Amino acid sequence: MKLLSASQWIDALKEKKQLKTDSECAKILKVEKQTISHWRRERFQIGIEDCFTLGKVLEINPLFIITCSKYHSDKTEKQKNWEKLAYMVDIKNTLKEGTEDP
């Protein structure tokens, strides 16, 4: 499990949707192009509402994206707590995906 940075999430979006530019990502996420630039330069991390939008588009639990964002924004010993939480969210996703609906 890798805790992706905001820039890596944007790259994942580009790959999944076969986008070429950050402007295209901005349109899909309904944010300004400058916002994508701020995320890429780690000036800001992805906000909670934008994590939900990104999760929906990428078909990933937005709680995992939120946890990754918090992990990268917190440069203290609290990072370990975010890493543990990300692991728990990721495990729940794996278990949920592995079960079949009757």
N, C-alpha and C positions, 0 to 999 in steps of 0.2 A: 504494500500500500504506500503510495507516494502522496504527500501533501502538496498539491499543486499550488503554485503562486498564481496571482491574478493573470499575469502574462501567459502562463501555461494554460489556464482555463480559456483564454481568448484563442490561443492556438488550437485547443481541442475543439472549440466551436467552429473555427475555420475549417478544420479537417472534417468534422462531422457533416457540415453543411456545404462543403466544397466552396468556401468563400476565398476570395483573393485579397481583400483589403479589410483594414480595421473599420473603415466607413460602413462596409456591408454588415460587419458585426454590430456596430452601433445601431443600425436600422433594425436588425432583428431583436436586439435587447431594448430598443426604444430609449436609448441614451444618446447624449451628444458624442461626437467623434472625440472631442477633447477629454471626455470621461474615460474612454478607452485608452487614450494616451496617458492619462494620469495613472490608470491601473497598470499599464505596461511599465511605467517608470517607477512603480511602487510609491508614488506620491500619496495615493489613497488605495485602500483595499476595496474590494467589491462590497457594496452595501447589502444588507439583508434582503430587501425587496428584489434587488438585482440578482442575488444568489438564487432566489426562488424562480425568477424568469429563466436564468441560465440553466438551472436544474431541469426545468420543464423542457426546454429546447434540447438539452443533451440527454434527457431521460435518465437523470441521475438524482438521487435524493438530495434536495437542496440543503439539508442539514449537514451533509458532508462538505459541500462547497462553503457553507458558512463557517464550519469548523476549520477548514483550510485557510480561509480568509483571516480568521481570528489568530490562527497559528502564526501566520506571516506578519500580522500587524503587531503581535506581542513579542518583543525582543527580550523578554525576561525569563525567569525560571518557570513562568506560567505556561510557556510553550509546551512543556511536557504534559501538562493537564489537557491542553488542546489536542495533543497527539494521541493521548489515551482516549479522549472522547471521539476523535475521528476513527480510531480503531473500532470502538464499539458501534458507531453508526455504520461503518463499512461492513462489519460482521453481520449486523441486522439486515443490511441490503442483500448480502450473499445468501443468508438463510432464507429470506423472503423470495429471492429469485429462484432458489432451488426447490421451492415447494410448488406443487400444482394445485390449482383450484379444482374442487370436485365438480 
